[in-house]
Amino acid sequence: MNSVQLHEYMSRTHQRRKWVDRWMSGLLFLAALAALVPLFSVLGYVIWNGAGYLNWDFFSKLPKPVGENGGGMANALAGTCTLVATASLIGVPWGVAAGVFLSEYGDGKLGTIVRFATDMLASVPSIVIGLFVYTLVVVPMGGFSAMAGGVALAIIMIPIVARSTEEIVRLVPVHIREAGLALGVSRWKVILRIVLRGCVSGITTGVMLAVARVAGETAPLLLTSLNNQYWNLGITGPIASLPVQIYSYAISPFDEWHGLAWAGALLLVLMVFVVNVLARLVFGTGGSGRD
């Protein structure tokens, strides 16, 4: 093959590669578009149906009885905050502790078992967790309660926080640990005062994603916290929540309640969207690579 033929061959190869690159880029763009269309379709439909019902009454008033127009979901909004706060108080410490254990001490057989159990817990359907907490908490307490709902949501949160914490802690460079140990600092102090302090942003990201995950759960709450049409911010009695209130209104035969259900769905979607955006922003400012 002479130089002219080689040049023609290289030119054809280059053109073919350019066309293949353009075709593949186009296919990837279409795939990304296909993934975004359902998301924005759902978001747009929820906004279209629920935006008109988002007003001051929705955020400040209790649900109205059957046959009366108006009302809101103030108690459900406050109840969701109470449930998520209770779940966070229970689930976040356990999840962070499990994640630190898996990262720092999880190379052995026990770590493999804990990691497998965490993955299995993350895949358990939420209704099964609700049934488990119903047997474990609701029956012994003699009734539905916000505490039972918080426990159910906490169980869902633990594997999410644990695995995200494990991945973030593993990103801390090894030489930082070695430097602390070389100065005579005990290992547990190195973990608490150096490693975790440098992972606060990443761990916070995992926690926020877990909060976004449990904020929209309905099935376990039907079996644990049930619902309440009135104000109740305690943890020993039934409490309202946005997902359950949306479910109750959506299956009703009243158009007014259907509109409030769409408004509640829009608020819930916006809450999850804001939490996810904040998590991405926090993740963008924290973390480091392991050497």
Order of alpha helices (4+ residues) and beta strands (2+ residues): alpha-alpha-alpha-alpha-alpha-alpha-alpha-alpha-alpha-alpha-alpha-alpha
